[in-house]
Amino acid sequence: MTIQDIFGDLPTLQTERLILRRLSMSDAEDVFAYASDPEVARHVSWNAHATLEDSRAFLAAIVEQYHNGHVAGWGVEHRADRRLIGTAGFIYWNIDHARAEIGYAIGRSYWNAGYMTEAVREIIRFGFERMKLNRIEARCKVDNAGSARVMEKSGLRYEGTLRQQMIVKGEYRDLKMYAILREDWAG
């Protein structure tokens, strides 16, 4: 199996309330709606989008990743609202070690409703079933209690804090590491 096998034609996934689908340039306004929020950007490695052009540049990069068969995430669409409310998916895949990392972001008006947990559970299923992963990881800044809850509710276990593991917006940040193993997954 290669990255191209999985991500060359990223499939659409569905849950009870969400559709996880490829992003497209037509999603720019919805991306800007959540990515321009300073509260959303406070918890991620990227800066809040200042203009619609920032969102278009982000989407162009993702579309290029799809085109080249590289690891790329899904857009998270709310079924009832028919709006893109965030992104979620794999940001790294080490095929040799059957290990991958998940990342995600969601609009603030959709926080604390279980949407991202629903998406992450489906992505975990996809990772174990389709990608044949043994380990799925996710990290968050130590002060991001919401993201930590998503990981815990999705079955990932806290493994420790990685001290000054990443430079985020010019500062070294400690990150909490969570992971789930195939043998821990209930399927």
TARA-V746073 format. One record per pair of residues at least 4 apart in sequence whose C-alpha atoms are under 6 Angstrom apart, sorted by the first residue. I is the first residue (numbers start at 1). J is the second residue. Records with the same first field share a line. If there is no record, write none. Layout:
I: J, J
This chain:
3: 7
4: 8, 69
7: 69, 71
8: 69
12: 20, 21
13: 19, 20
14: 18, 19
17: 79
18: 77, 78, 79
19: 77
20: 74, 75, 76
21: 74, 75
22: 74, 75
23: 75
25: 59
28: 55, 56
30: 84
31: 35
32: 36, 52, 55
34: 107
35: 48, 49
36: 48, 49
38: 42, 48
41: 47, 48
45: 168
49: 54
65: 70
73: 88, 89, 90
74: 87, 88, 89
75: 87
76: 84, 85, 86, 87
77: 83, 84, 85
78: 82, 83
85: 106, 107
86: 105, 106, 107
87: 104, 105
88: 103, 104
89: 102, 103
90: 101, 102
91: 101, 102
92: 100, 101
93: 99, 100
94: 98, 99, 100
98: 133, 134
99: 133, 135, 136
100: 136
101: 136, 137, 138
102: 138
116: 120
117: 150, 154
121: 154
125: 129
126: 130
127: 131, 133
128: 132, 133
134: 181, 182
135: 180, 181
136: 179, 180
137: 178, 179
138: 178
139: 176, 177
140: 175, 176
141: 175
142: 175, 176
149: 153
151: 156
152: 156
156: 178, 179, 180
157: 178, 179
158: 177, 178
159: 177, 178
160: 176, 177
161: 175, 176, 177
162: 174, 175
163: 174
164: 172, 173, 174
165: 174
166: 172, 173
167: 171, 172, 173
